[in-house]
Amino acid sequence: MKNISNKYTYIFSFFLLLGITSCDDALDVDIPSNQLSSENVYSTEATAEAAVNGIYQSMVTDFYYNRVHSILGETADELVPAAGIANVYSSNEIPETDGTINGNWGELYKTIYNANNVIEGISKSTSLNDVKSKRWIAEAKFLRAYCYFYLTNLWGNVPLVLTTNVDVSALLPQSPQETVYAQILLDLTDASKDLPTDYKDYDQERIRATKWAAETLLARVNLYLGRWTEAAAHASTVINQTGTYKIITDLGDDNSPFIADNDEAILQIPYFNVDYTYEGSSVFTTGGTFLLRKGNSLFETGDARKTNWTIDITNGAGVLLGIAPYKYHNGFGDSPVERSTVLRLAELYLIRAEARVRSNDIIGAQQDINVLRNRALLNDTTLTDVNQLLDLIALERQREFFAENGHRWLDLKRTGKLDETLSVLSDKIWKTTDNLYPIPEPAIRSNPFLIQNTGY
């Protein structure tokens, strides 16, 4: 996938264009009349494979490699602008006309549209290999579920688009979050059955969904739904794949879970024709675009995550302003090659730890927590109190996943801690209804069946 042949460029552009949304109609998608027909695209294995690749390529956009980290970090208690000037995200005063929020909504639905197109096109084809067809549909379902996970967690009730028929999708009302989650679980369960169990078909590059990616997201979703037994079981399924996945130890520039195809990576996004990540080159740079709100106080003394994944930021006079995220070390063309990391093994240990605590398996939870504490060069926890352990897991999640895929914002939401955490921060104009982002105004204007979230 990294060295895609140029002959597929035209096909990629077709599938990207299928999902492009305009500012005036966030769900209405017109198929360009001068592009390949769906019937032709799904007539050969080469073009069908390119179509699936096109879904991944549609994720090389600002939401997936930038805003999912930065905006969600700002709306939480995680990131503040290094310049010290509050914005609509750090103050939680996002207007429904905000173009960035509209862009996030559109980019997620663009990927969903491309996934739906693959599901429909391959399902109708009579000329493709059955085994490969099942795998490609499974990939599309996984990616659709991934997008809906963010859509429903950021906006609540959202249109559940499962077709490319714009006559249907353009005026869909919002589905309740319970319905969206049910579809996510269905898609992931289906995907887990037909996805490959290794990366051999991808030249061992961890850039396409496997069964273990689906199981990882199933573990996360079940945790969010309070299904502790299921969450722990799905997490264990992946943790037990010790021949494929291992926790990275001895953290350093050349040994991190963000290096391409490392042992901890479950799914990464490659950036076509470049050897850098946008996170490392443009978002979390050595110049310090964002600072960690809690600074050094977030970490225990000697925490290897603080040493290896943050950088001191000073002003022109050399005065320390704070510490900034520095998980991605390569800039433009530096080595080792890194990739935007979507899913990694560390999350599964903390998912299972939380599920075990809530199921009163204290010893098992301690063992899982200590896997990451030991990697960070910290002592084992000896806590046995349930509430203290849950607090420690929340803290370890914050330390492990800061500035990464919106984990902190989503954790505060799912545990009901947004109000108590954010209402006391002086730079935030916090209202309980800020727990959801506004439905973008262009989507509301184009679809009279959409209802704006409360508070906007």
C-alpha positions as CSV (number, residue, x, y, z in Angstrom):
1,M,0.0,0.0,0.0
2,K,2.9,2.3,0.7
3,N,4.2,1.9,-2.8
4,I,0.9,2.1,-4.7
5,S,1.2,1.9,-8.4
6,N,0.5,5.1,-10.3
7,K,-2.1,3.2,-12.4
8,Y,-4.4,3.2,-9.4
9,T,-4.2,7.0,-8.9
10,Y,-7.2,7.6,-11.1
11,I,-9.3,5.0,-9.3
12,F,-8.3,6.5,-5.9
13,S,-9.5,9.9,-7.1
14,F,-12.8,8.3,-8.1
15,F,-13.5,6.9,-4.6
16,L,-12.3,10.1,-2.9
17,L,-14.7,12.2,-5.0
18,L,-17.6,9.9,-4.2
19,G,-17.4,11.0,-0.6
20,I,-16.5,14.7,-0.9
21,T,-19.0,16.8,0.9
22,S,-19.7,20.4,0.3
23,C,-20.2,23.1,2.9
24,D,-23.8,23.4,1.9
25,D,-24.7,19.8,2.1
26,A,-22.7,17.6,4.5
27,L,-24.4,14.4,3.5
28,D,-25.4,15.0,-0.1
29,V,-22.8,13.4,-2.5
30,D,-22.9,13.7,-6.3
31,I,-21.0,11.1,-8.4
32,P,-19.0,12.9,-11.1
33,S,-20.3,12.0,-14.5
34,N,-16.9,11.6,-16.0
35,Q,-15.7,9.0,-13.5
36,L,-15.6,5.2,-13.6
37,S,-18.9,3.4,-13.1
38,S,-19.3,1.3,-10.0
39,E,-20.0,-1.7,-12.2
40,N,-16.6,-1.3,-13.9
41,V,-14.7,-0.7,-10.7
42,Y,-15.9,-3.9,-9.1
43,S,-15.4,-6.1,-12.1
44,T,-11.7,-7.0,-11.4
45,E,-9.8,-7.8,-8.2
46,A,-7.2,-5.1,-9.0
47,T,-9.8,-2.3,-9.2
48,A,-11.8,-3.6,-6.2
49,E,-8.6,-3.7,-4.1
50,A,-7.9,-0.1,-5.2
51,A,-11.4,0.9,-4.1
52,V,-10.8,-0.5,-0.6
53,N,-7.4,1.3,-0.5
54,G,-9.4,4.4,-1.4
55,I,-11.3,4.2,1.9
56,Y,-8.0,4.4,3.8
57,Q,-6.8,7.2,1.6
58,S,-9.9,9.1,2.5
59,M,-8.6,9.1,6.1
60,V,-5.5,11.0,5.2
61,T,-7.3,14.2,6.0
62,D,-7.3,16.8,8.8
63,F,-9.6,15.1,11.2
64,Y,-7.8,11.8,11.4
65,Y,-4.2,13.1,11.7
66,N,-4.8,16.5,13.4
67,R,-8.1,17.5,14.8
68,V,-9.0,14.2,16.5
69,H,-5.9,14.8,18.6
70,S,-5.9,18.6,19.0
71,I,-9.5,19.8,19.1
72,L,-10.6,16.9,21.3
73,G,-7.6,17.6,23.5
74,E,-8.5,21.3,23.8
75,T,-12.2,20.8,24.6
76,A,-11.0,18.4,27.4
77,D,-8.6,19.4,30.2
78,E,-5.6,18.2,28.2
79,L,-4.3,20.8,25.8
80,V,-4.0,24.6,25.8
81,P,-2.7,26.8,23.0
82,A,1.0,27.5,23.6
83,A,0.4,31.1,22.6
84,G,-1.8,31.5,25.7
85,I,-4.7,32.8,23.8
86,A,-8.0,30.9,24.3
87,N,-10.0,29.9,21.3
88,V,-13.5,28.5,20.8
89,Y,-12.3,24.9,21.4
90,S,-10.2,25.5,24.6
91,S,-13.0,27.7,26.0
92,N,-15.8,25.3,24.9
93,E,-17.6,28.1,23.0
94,I,-17.9,26.4,19.6
95,P,-20.5,28.0,17.3
96,E,-22.6,25.8,15.0
97,T,-21.1,27.8,12.1
98,D,-17.6,26.7,12.9
99,G,-16.0,25.5,9.7
100,T,-13.6,23.1,11.4
101,I,-16.3,21.2,13.2
102,N,-18.2,21.1,9.8
103,G,-15.0,19.7,8.2
104,N,-14.7,17.0,10.8
105,W,-18.4,15.9,10.3
106,G,-17.9,15.9,6.5
107,E,-14.6,14.0,6.6
108,L,-16.1,11.2,8.7
109,Y,-19.1,10.9,6.5
110,K,-16.9,10.9,3.4
111,T,-15.1,7.8,4.7
112,I,-18.5,6.2,5.5
113,Y,-19.7,6.9,2.0
114,N,-16.7,5.3,0.5
115,A,-17.1,2.3,2.8
116,N,-20.7,2.0,1.8
117,N,-19.8,2.2,-1.8
118,V,-17.3,-0.7,-1.4
119,I,-19.9,-2.8,0.5
120,E,-22.5,-2.3,-2.1
121,G,-20.3,-2.6,-5.1
122,I,-18.5,-5.8,-4.0
123,S,-21.8,-7.4,-2.8
124,K,-23.3,-6.9,-6.2
125,S,-20.3,-8.1,-8.2
126,T,-20.4,-11.6,-9.7
127,S,-16.8,-11.7,-10.9
128,L,-14.7,-11.4,-7.7
129,N,-13.1,-14.0,-5.6
130,D,-15.5,-14.9,-2.7
131,V,-12.8,-15.0,0.0
132,K,-11.3,-11.7,-1.0
133,S,-14.7,-10.2,-1.3
134,K,-15.6,-11.1,2.2
135,R,-12.3,-9.6,3.5
136,W,-12.8,-6.3,1.6
137,I,-16.4,-6.0,2.8
138,A,-15.1,-6.7,6.3
139,E,-12.6,-3.9,6.0
140,A,-15.2,-1.5,4.9
141,K,-17.5,-2.4,7.8
142,F,-14.6,-2.0,10.2
143,L,-13.8,1.5,8.9
144,R,-17.5,2.5,8.9
145,A,-17.8,1.4,12.5
146,Y,-14.7,3.3,13.4
147,C,-16.2,6.5,11.9
148,Y,-19.5,6.1,13.6
149,F,-17.8,5.6,16.9
150,Y,-16.5,9.1,16.7
151,L,-19.6,10.6,15.2
152,T,-21.9,9.3,17.9
153,N,-19.4,10.2,20.7
154,L,-18.9,13.7,19.4
155,W,-22.4,14.6,18.3
156,G,-24.7,12.1,20.0
157,N,-27.6,11.2,17.8
158,V,-26.5,11.3,14.1
159,P,-27.8,10.1,10.7
160,L,-27.0,6.5,10.3
161,V,-26.1,6.3,6.6
162,L,-25.8,2.8,5.3
163,T,-26.3,3.4,1.6
164,T,-24.8,5.4,-1.3
165,N,-28.3,6.4,-2.4
166,V,-28.4,10.1,-1.9
167,D,-32.1,10.2,-2.3
168,V,-32.2,8.2,1.0
169,S,-29.2,9.7,2.8
170,A,-29.7,13.4,2.1
171,L,-32.8,13.7,4.3
172,L,-32.1,11.1,7.0
173,P,-33.1,12.0,10.5
174,Q,-30.7,11.4,13.4
175,S,-30.7,7.9,14.9
176,P,-30.6,7.5,18.6
177,Q,-27.1,6.7,20.0
178,E,-28.3,3.3,21.0
179,T,-29.1,2.5,17.4
180,V,-25.8,3.8,16.2
181,Y,-24.0,1.7,18.7
182,A,-26.0,-1.4,17.7
183,Q,-24.8,-0.9,14.1
184,I,-21.2,-0.4,15.3
185,L,-21.3,-3.7,17.2
186,L,-22.9,-5.5,14.2
187,D,-20.3,-4.1,11.8
188,L,-17.4,-5.0,14.0
189,T,-18.7,-8.5,14.8
190,D,-19.2,-9.2,11.1
191,A,-15.8,-7.7,10.3
192,S,-14.0,-9.8,13.0
193,K,-15.2,-13.0,11.3
194,D,-13.8,-12.2,7.8
195,L,-10.7,-10.0,8.4
196,P,-7.3,-11.6,8.1
197,T,-5.4,-12.6,11.3
198,D,-2.0,-11.3,10.1
199,Y,-0.4,-8.7,7.8
200,K,1.2,-11.1,5.3
201,D,-1.1,-9.9,2.4
202,Y,0.1,-6.3,3.1
203,D,3.9,-7.0,3.1
204,Q,3.8,-7.1,6.9
205,E,2.8,-3.4,7.0
206,R,0.2,-2.7,9.7
207,I,-1.8,-0.4,7.5
208,R,-4.9,-2.4,6.9
209,A,-7.5,-3.7,9.3
210,T,-7.2,-7.2,10.7
211,K,-9.4,-9.3,12.9
212,W,-7.5,-7.9,15.9
213,A,-8.3,-4.3,14.9
214,A,-12.0,-5.3,15.0
215,E,-11.5,-7.0,18.3
216,T,-9.7,-3.9,19.7
217,L,-12.6,-1.7,18.8
218,L,-15.1,-4.2,20.1
219,A,-13.2,-4.1,23.4
220,R,-13.4,-0.3,23.5
221,V,-17.1,-0.1,22.5
222,N,-18.1,-2.7,25.1
223,L,-16.2,-0.7,27.7
224,Y,-18.1,2.4,26.8
225,L,-21.4,0.5,27.0
226,G,-20.5,-0.9,30.4
227,R,-20.3,-4.5,29.3
228,W,-17.3,-5.4,31.4
229,T,-17.2,-9.1,30.7
230,E,-17.4,-8.6,26.9
231,A,-14.8,-5.8,27.1
232,A,-12.3,-7.9,29.0
233,A,-12.9,-10.9,26.7
234,H,-12.3,-8.9,23.5
235,A,-9.2,-7.3,25.0
236,S,-7.8,-10.6,26.1
237,T,-8.3,-12.0,22.6
238,V,-5.8,-9.4,21.2
239,I,-3.4,-9.4,24.2
240,N,-3.1,-13.2,23.7
241,Q,-1.7,-12.7,20.2
242,T,1.8,-12.6,21.6
243,G,3.4,-13.7,18.4
244,T,2.1,-10.5,16.7
245,Y,1.7,-7.9,19.4
246,K,4.0,-6.9,22.3
247,I,4.3,-3.9,24.5
248,I,7.3,-1.7,23.4
249,T,9.8,-1.4,26.2
250,D,12.9,0.7,26.7
251,L,11.2,3.8,25.1
252,G,13.4,6.0,23.0
253,D,13.6,7.8,19.6
254,D,14.2,4.5,17.8
255,N,11.9,2.4,20.0
256,S,8.3,3.7,20.3
257,P,4.8,2.6,19.6
258,F,4.5,5.2,16.8
259,I,7.3,3.8,14.6
260,A,6.0,2.1,11.4
261,D,5.0,-1.5,11.9
262,N,6.3,-1.8,15.5
263,D,5.2,-4.7,17.7
264,E,2.6,-2.7,19.6
265,A,0.8,-1.2,16.6
266,I,-2.5,-2.8,15.6
267,L,-3.5,-0.3,12.9
268,Q,-1.6,2.7,11.5
269,I,-2.4,5.2,8.7
270,P,0.3,5.6,6.0
271,Y,0.6,8.9,4.2
272,F,1.0,8.1,0.6
273,N,4.4,9.0,-1.1
274,V,5.8,10.7,2.1
275,D,7.9,9.4,4.9
276,Y,6.7,11.6,7.7
277,T,3.6,12.0,9.8
278,Y,1.5,15.1,10.0
279,E,1.5,14.8,13.8
280,G,5.3,15.1,13.9
281,S,5.8,17.6,11.2
282,S,2.8,20.0,11.5
283,V,0.7,19.3,14.6
284,F,2.9,18.5,17.6
285,T,6.2,20.0,16.7
286,T,9.2,21.0,18.6
287,G,8.0,24.5,18.5
288,G,5.1,23.6,20.8
289,T,1.7,24.4,19.2
290,F,0.0,23.0,22.2
291,L,1.0,22.6,25.9
292,L,-0.2,20.0,28.3
293,R,-2.5,21.8,30.7
294,K,-1.3,19.8,33.7
295,G,2.4,20.1,32.6
296,N,4.9,18.1,34.7
297,S,2.4,17.5,37.4
298,L,0.7,14.9,35.2
299,F,3.6,12.5,35.6
300,E,5.3,10.7,38.5
301,T,9.0,11.3,38.9
302,G,10.9,9.2,36.5
303,D,8.0,8.4,34.2
304,A,9.6,7.4,30.8
305,R,6.5,8.8,29.0
306,K,7.3,12.3,30.2
307,T,11.0,11.8,29.2
308,N,10.3,10.4,25.8
309,W,6.9,11.8,24.7
310,T,7.1,15.5,25.8
311,I,9.4,18.4,25.1
312,D,10.1,21.6,27.2
313,I,8.9,24.8,25.6
314,T,10.5,28.1,26.4
315,N,10.0,31.6,25.3
316,G,12.6,33.9,23.7
317,A,14.1,34.6,27.1
318,G,14.6,31.0,27.9
319,V,11.7,30.9,30.4
320,L,9.9,27.6,30.6
321,L,6.4,27.9,29.4
322,G,5.4,24.3,29.9
323,I,5.8,20.9,28.2
324,A,4.3,20.0,24.9
325,P,3.3,16.6,23.4
326,Y,6.2,15.1,21.4
327,K,5.2,11.5,20.7
328,Y,6.0,11.7,17.0
329,H,9.6,12.6,16.6
330,N,10.1,12.6,12.8
331,G,9.6,15.7,10.9
332,F,9.8,16.0,7.2
333,G,11.7,12.8,6.0
334,D,13.4,12.1,9.3
335,S,14.0,8.5,10.4
336,P,12.9,6.1,11.7
337,V,9.7,6.3,9.7
338,E,6.6,6.8,11.9
339,R,3.0,6.4,11.1
340,S,-0.2,7.9,12.5
341,T,-1.2,5.3,15.0
342,V,-4.9,4.5,15.2
343,L,-5.0,1.5,17.5
344,R,-2.2,0.1,19.8
345,L,-1.9,-2.7,22.3
346,A,-1.5,-0.4,25.4
347,E,-5.2,0.5,25.2
348,L,-6.2,-3.1,25.6
349,Y,-4.4,-3.5,28.9
350,L,-6.1,-0.5,30.3
351,I,-9.5,-1.5,28.9
352,R,-9.1,-4.9,30.5
353,A,-7.8,-3.4,33.8
354,E,-10.9,-1.2,34.1
355,A,-13.3,-4.1,33.2
356,R,-11.6,-6.3,35.7
357,V,-11.8,-3.7,38.5
358,R,-15.5,-3.3,37.8
359,S,-15.9,-7.1,37.9
360,N,-13.9,-7.2,41.2
361,D,-10.9,-8.9,39.7
362,I,-8.4,-6.8,41.6
363,I,-5.3,-8.9,41.1
364,G,-5.9,-9.1,37.4
365,A,-6.4,-5.4,37.2
366,Q,-3.2,-4.7,39.1
367,Q,-1.3,-6.9,36.7
368,D,-2.6,-5.1,33.6
369,I,-1.9,-1.6,35.1
370,N,1.6,-2.7,36.0
371,V,2.4,-3.7,32.5
372,L,2.3,-0.1,31.5
373,R,3.6,1.3,34.7
374,N,6.7,-0.9,34.4
375,R,7.1,0.1,30.7
376,A,7.1,3.7,32.1
377,L,9.8,2.7,34.6
378,L,7.3,3.2,37.5
379,N,6.7,0.9,40.5
380,D,3.9,-1.6,40.6
381,T,0.6,-0.4,42.1
382,T,-0.4,-2.1,45.3
383,L,-3.8,-0.4,45.5
384,T,-6.8,-2.6,46.2
385,D,-9.6,-0.2,46.8
386,V,-12.0,-0.2,43.8
387,N,-12.4,3.6,43.6
388,Q,-8.7,4.2,44.0
389,L,-7.9,1.7,41.3
390,L,-10.4,3.3,38.9
391,D,-8.9,6.7,39.6
392,L,-5.4,5.3,38.9
393,I,-6.6,3.7,35.6
394,A,-8.1,7.1,34.5
395,L,-4.8,8.7,35.4
396,E,-2.7,6.1,33.5
397,R,-5.0,6.5,30.5
398,Q,-4.3,10.2,30.6
399,R,-0.6,9.7,30.9
400,E,-0.5,7.0,28.2
401,F,-2.8,8.6,25.6
402,F,-2.3,12.3,26.0
403,A,-2.8,14.2,22.7
404,E,-3.7,10.9,21.1
405,N,-7.0,10.2,19.3
406,G,-9.2,12.2,21.7
407,H,-9.0,9.6,24.5
408,R,-9.1,12.1,27.3
409,W,-12.2,13.9,26.1
410,L,-14.0,10.6,25.4
411,D,-12.9,9.2,28.8
412,L,-14.3,12.2,30.7
413,K,-17.6,11.9,28.8
414,R,-18.1,8.2,29.3
415,T,-17.3,8.3,33.0
416,G,-19.5,11.3,33.7
417,K,-16.6,13.5,34.8
418,L,-16.9,16.3,32.3
419,D,-18.8,18.7,34.6
420,E,-16.7,18.3,37.7
421,T,-13.4,18.4,35.7
422,L,-14.1,21.3,33.3
423,S,-16.4,23.6,35.3
424,V,-13.6,24.6,37.6
425,L,-11.2,25.7,34.9
426,S,-11.0,29.5,34.7
427,D,-10.4,29.7,30.9
428,K,-13.5,27.6,30.1
429,I,-17.0,28.9,29.7
430,W,-18.4,25.5,30.5
431,K,-22.0,24.3,30.2
432,T,-23.2,20.8,30.7
433,T,-24.6,20.8,27.1
434,D,-21.0,21.3,25.8
435,N,-20.6,17.6,26.2
436,L,-21.7,17.3,22.6
437,Y,-20.4,19.4,19.6
438,P,-22.9,21.4,17.6
439,I,-24.4,19.7,14.5
440,P,-22.8,21.8,11.7
441,E,-25.0,24.6,10.5
442,P,-24.6,23.6,6.8
443,A,-25.9,20.1,7.6
444,I,-28.9,21.6,9.5
445,R,-29.7,24.0,6.7
446,S,-29.6,21.2,4.0
447,N,-31.6,18.6,6.0
448,P,-34.7,19.9,7.8
449,F,-35.0,16.6,9.7
450,L,-31.8,17.3,11.7
451,I,-32.3,18.6,15.2
452,Q,-29.5,20.8,16.7
453,N,-28.0,19.6,19.9
454,T,-29.2,21.3,23.1
455,G,-27.3,24.5,24.0
456,Y,-26.5,25.7,20.5
